[in-house]
Amino acid sequence: MELKKIALNDIHEKLGAKMVPFAGYNMPVRYSSDIEEHMTVRNGVGIFDVSHMGEFLISGPNALDLIQKVTSNDASTLEIGRAQYSCLPNDDGGIVDDLLVYQMKEEQYLLVVNASNIEKDWNWISSKNDVGAEMKNISDDFSLFAVQGPKAVEALQKLTSVDLSAIKFYHFDVGDFAGAEHVIISATGYTGAGGFEIYMHNHHAEMIWNKIMEAGKEFDIKPIGLGARDTLRMEMGYCLYGNDIDDTTSPLEAGLGWITKFTKDFTNSEALKKQKEEGVTQKLVGFKMIDRGIPRHDYDIQDADGNKIGRVTSGTQSPVLSQGIGMGYVKTEFAKPETEIFIAVRNRSLKAVVSKLPLI
């Protein structure tokens, strides 16, 4: 299958990005080094082009009904200008995808889904739409930049009349930005470093990218690839669909009970409610390596006697801590912070400790 290209594909190639296939798209994985890019975001400001993400507009008098039915969080608590993290439960106790839900207008919501799941999510939500909500897939028309880091507000403020410091976490505004109108400026992100996610029409993408790079020059802004995006989210303990959550993991096992609201009925809510009452048998935990070594996806997690008690779902070397960190599912009795566990790295058993999230 031919790889899809995001609007600024050629710009990333000109910037010397290493391009890799990701979720069906040709995407920049790094421009310099993962560690340098990671620390740029933690300490200053970086810009990610994440235009591969999917966007659906759900509108009409029954838009909220549909969203309430397919998502685990309670979207009735939203108001215009607010966003919510949520997930789409499947019929078997697992997760179709995790997503963001934005309330744009009285009867209009924007769903932002993972690139690898655009078609799957669209089909899933459509199959549940027996209330006649209007659905529009606008994924191919929009670009998305994540400008992340402690210097993001200062760097971006000169590009808009919107008061960026007034946009609270998980809130957004729609306004003028870098010479374009009707740009969504959202105080969300996947790095834990603060900043904004900027949604725009593709035809404004190049102008906005250039103006952000210009505005961020004095703060030493750099373009950041998917490599650093992954290490940044792991330090925070944010789930990655396909690694830490998937069609077989329940939101309760994944520590997403806080976005699973039983104040309403939603897909498979009865079974999940029962699971909550009975307790889960495995839990997603964060951990830090005590012994030197880097945990990787699918490595076994063991107890002190070498018995398998779980598996690693994500792992890396943390640039901030200079030690191995990871996430993984373990039997519930091993899920308490400070519990000693062992990671099977090749033929060795390396000591690690379960740690509270975030890991930094």
Secondary structure, 3 states (H helix, E strand, C coil): CCCEECCCHHHHHHCCCEEEEECCEEEEEECCCHHHHHHHHHHCCEEEECCCCEEEEEECCCHHHHHHHHCCCCHHHCCCCEEEEEEEECCCCCEEEEEEEEEEECCEEEEEECHHHHHHHHHHHHHHCCCCCEEEECHHHEEEEEEECCCHHHHHHCCCCCCHHHCCCCEEEEEEECCEEEEEEECCCCCCCCEEEEEEEHHHHHHHHHHHHHHCHHHCCEECCHHHHHHHHHHHCCCCECCCECCCCCCCCCCCHHHCCCCCCCCCHHHHHHHHHHCCCEEEEEEEECCCCCCCCCCEEECCCCCEEEEEEEEEEECCCCEEEEEEEEEHHHCCCCCEEEEEECCEEEEEEEECCCCC
